[in-house]
Amino acid sequence: MTMDILQQNKKSWDKVAHHFNGIDALPSYGPFSQTEEELRLFEEITNKKVLDIGCGSGHSLLYMADKGASELWGVDLFEKQMETAKETLKVLPSHLYCAAMEEDIGLPKLYFDTVYSIYAIGWTTDLASTFKLIYSYLKPGGEFIFSWDHPLYAYMQSQNGQISLTGSYQEEGLTTYPRFKGEEAPVVIPNRKRSTYINELIKAGFTIGCVIESEVSKNFEMVEAEISDRYYSLYKARKFPTTMIIKAKRM
Ligand SMILES: C[S@@+](CC[C@H](N)C(=O)[O-])C[C@H]1O[C@@H](n2cnc3c(N)ncnc32)[C@H](O)[C@@H]1O
């Protein structure tokens, strides 16, 4: 079942990957959300070993390189994304692996100062294993920061600008979306409550540093928000956070 979902999602990412070249990458934490420049969640990056989970086009790793990271590591399910990441990072030495984040592919344990994931963690078919693996990669004192859709966001439907709750936030499980990024590319995305993310972090051994329900970035302060029923819109983001960001530590 898990393999079927991973295979299906992998096939669909093939069709939509071009939409994600440099999108949802640091310093951005997600659509319209506050940026790393505004939130300053990462500790000093200079000379730190960093691992990006769902590294996509590699732009967040490039940001880490600019901040002075000593080692750049990334994992992503999709080969094409890996190729793009290699192009993005060009001559910078990096360790990039095409693999599912929920698989133990033998990445070094007790090794990384920082593990992070920008808009990718929610794709995992096994949140508990993924968090346990991430915990195992970190040195004591290491930090884990991730961003993902605010778990309630998918239920906030906009119709003629009126926002209402649709579906059931109570029911965790899998949703199949027949289209992704406007393309015929069916994807299966697990729905999880905010408490599930927090509790699974705690079960994996993490100490929670902070949970952020992002405000709209200052970059949009002067932008007028037209009424829009798009899934992500500035109009909707001004009323409800698009993005949840969690910072946790391995003590
Ligand atoms: C929105 S993109 C992330 C962008 C990326 N963080 C960046 O900095 O450019 C989501 C990424 O998650 C990857 N992904 C989806 N499911 C995955 C899984 N189970 N394991 C690893 N990566 C996965 C996709 O291939 C895609 O590149």
The ligand as an SDF file (V2000), in Angstrom:
LIG
                    3D

 27 29  0  0  0  0  0  0  0  0999 V2000
    7.3350   21.4880   -2.6470 C   0  0  0  0  0  0  0  0  0  0  0  0
    8.6720   20.4620   -3.0220 S   0  0  0  0  0  0  0  0  0  0  0  0
    9.8950   20.9300   -1.8760 C   0  0  0  0  0  0  0  0  0  0  0  0
   10.7740   22.0610   -2.2990 C   0  0  0  0  0  0  0  0  0  0  0  0
   12.1280   21.9930   -1.6460 C   0  0  0  0  0  0  0  0  0  0  0  0
   12.0480   21.8530   -0.2340 N   0  0  0  0  0  0  0  0  0  0  0  0
   13.0360   23.1430   -2.0000 C   0  0  0  0  0  0  0  0  0  0  0  0
   13.6890   23.6420   -1.0690 O   0  0  0  0  0  0  0  0  0  0  0  0
   13.1630   23.5210   -3.1760 O   0  0  0  0  0  0  0  0  0  0  0  0
    8.2380   18.8840   -2.3010 C   0  0  0  0  0  0  0  0  0  0  0  0
    9.2870   17.8180   -2.5970 C   0  0  0  0  0  0  0  0  0  0  0  0
    8.9690   16.6570   -1.8380 O   0  0  0  0  0  0  0  0  0  0  0  0
    9.3990   15.5300   -2.5950 C   0  0  0  0  0  0  0  0  0  0  0  0
    8.7520   14.3270   -2.0440 N   0  0  0  0  0  0  0  0  0  0  0  0
    7.4440   13.9670   -2.1090 C   0  0  0  0  0  0  0  0  0  0  0  0
    7.2480   12.8190   -1.4440 N   0  0  0  0  0  0  0  0  0  0  0  0
    8.4590   12.4460   -0.9350 C   0  0  0  0  0  0  0  0  0  0  0  0
    8.9070   11.3580   -0.1240 C   0  0  0  0  0  0  0  0  0  0  0  0
    8.0630   10.4220    0.2950 N   0  0  0  0  0  0  0  0  0  0  0  0
   10.2310   11.3020    0.2100 N   0  0  0  0  0  0  0  0  0  0  0  0
   11.1090   12.2570   -0.2160 C   0  0  0  0  0  0  0  0  0  0  0  0
   10.7330   13.3200   -0.9700 N   0  0  0  0  0  0  0  0  0  0  0  0
    9.4290   13.4190   -1.3220 C   0  0  0  0  0  0  0  0  0  0  0  0
    8.9920   15.8610   -4.0250 C   0  0  0  0  0  0  0  0  0  0  0  0
    9.7160   15.1090   -4.9920 O   0  0  0  0  0  0  0  0  0  0  0  0
    9.3110   17.3670   -4.0740 C   0  0  0  0  0  0  0  0  0  0  0  0
   10.5840   17.6110   -4.5990 O   0  0  0  0  0  0  0  0  0  0  0  0
  1  2  1  0
  2  3  1  0
  2 10  1  0
  3  4  1  0
  4  5  1  0
  5  6  1  0
  5  7  1  0
  7  8  2  0
  7  9  1  0
 10 11  1  0
 11 12  1  0
 11 26  1  0
 12 13  1  0
 13 14  1  0
 13 24  1  0
 14 15  1  0
 14 23  1  0
 15 16  2  0
 16 17  1  0
 17 18  1  0
 17 23  2  0
 18 19  1  0
 18 20  2  0
 20 21  1  0
 21 22  2  0
 22 23  1  0
 24 25  1  0
 24 26  1  0
 26 27  1  0
M  CHG  2   2   1   9  -1
M  END
$$$$
